[in-house]
């Protein structure tokens, strides 16, 4: 699959160069052709990476913790179920503090408790990995995990 994408991009590049050489005397054509080609290539890249299911380079807003994986010197991969019950993967920059905090969250999840992730709004932060209100863990002050004392799935959708 990746081979066909690379082959298509090579064909597109060679065709584009040929068209630009042929139309070098027509500046109106070049003014719209070059930006259009850049938008086409960028959208192809974004669509292709989303189809592959690569993780987002972002901090999740809210969800239920599923699992994490550590690629020690570089990344931490985190899987979370969001509001629409769709599992999403996120890629966080590796730090030892976040790794230690996720080990605590994973231990609680293995004990059978649902851990809910919510993005902090800047109120009363504690140190990373420390328990907050005896219900959760914080990861770098950006996101916090809390035990979910649930009665229905509708509580998470609020």
N, C-alpha and C positions, 0 to 999 in steps of 0.2 A: 504494500500500500504506500509506504513512504517512497519507494522507488518510482512509482507512477507520479507522485506529487513532484518529486525532483525533476523527472523527465518533462512534465508539463511546464514547470517553471523555466526550464532551459529553453523549451520551444517558445514560450511566451517572451522571454528575454531576447532571443535571437530575432523573432518576428518584430518585436518592438524596436530593436535597433535598426533593422532593415527599413521599417516604416519611417522612423525619425530621419534616417539618412535620405530617403527619397523625398520627404516633405520638408527639408531644411529651409527651403525658400518660402515656406508658408508659415509665418509666425502665429497666425490665428489658430491653426491646427495644433501647433506645439503647446500653446497656452492652455488648451483644454485637454489635450492628450496626456501630457505628463502627470498632472494631478489626478486625472481619472485612473491612470495606470497605477499610481501609488496607492490610491484608495482600494482598487481591486486586489492588489497584492496583500495589503494590510488586512483587508476583510477575509481573504482566503486563509491567511495565517491564523487569525483569531478563530475563525470557524473550524479550521482543522484541529487546533489544540483543544477546543471545547468538545469536538466530536470524540477525541481520544480519551476524554475524561481526566485530563490532567488536573491536579489540585490548584485551587485558587491561592494566590499570594496575598492573603488578607486575613484579618482577624474576624472570626464569626461573630455575628450579632447576638444570636440566641439559638438554642437547640439542646438536644439531649445527647450526652456523650456516648459514643460507641466504643472507640478504640483509638490508640495512637501507636506510631512507629517512630523510632529515633534513628536517624542517619547521623551519627554522633558529631562529626566535625561541622556539618553544614545545616541540616534541616530537621524539623520535627513535623511529621505528618499526622494530622488530627482528623478523625471522621466523626461527624455530627449529623443527627437527624434534625432537619429544620421544621418550620411551622407546617409545611405542606406534607410532612412525613416522607420527605425525600432525603436520602443520605447524601451528604456533601463532603468532599475532602478539602482540607486546607493545608497549606504549607507555611510553617512558622520558622523564623530564624532560630537556630539552636542556641540555647543558653542553658547552663547547668541548673539555674534556679527554676526555669520552666520545666525542665526534665524531672527534677525532684518533685515539683508540685504535681505533675501528671502521674508520677508513680503513686502518690497518695490518692489521687482521684481514681486511678485504675484499681487500687486496692479496695476502695469503697464500692466500686462497680462490681468487682468480683465477689464482694460480700452480698450482692443482690440488691443494692440500693441504686435507684435512678439518680444520675448526676446531671443537673441542668446547668447549661452554660448561659451566662448573660454578660453582656458588655457593661463594664463599670461606667457610672456616670460621674465619677470623681468624688464620691462621698466616702469619707473615713477609710482610707486605705491602710492596710496593715502590710507587714513584710511579706515577701513572696514565700509561698509554701506554708504560711501560718494559717491556722484555722480562724475563720471569721464567724462570730456568733454561734460557734459549735455546729455550723451547718455546711461549711464549704472551704474551698481553697481559692487563692488568687494567683493568677499567672502574670507576673510583671506589672501589676497594677492596671492592666488593660481589660482582662476578662476574669470572671470569677465563676466557680462551680459551686452549686448548692445542692443539697439533698432535696429531692422532689417528693414531698408528702402529697401524693396525688389522690384525687377522687375521680377525675376524668381527664381525658385528653384535651378538653376544651380550656383547661387552665393554662396550658402552654400557649394557646393561640391568642391570648390576651395581650 
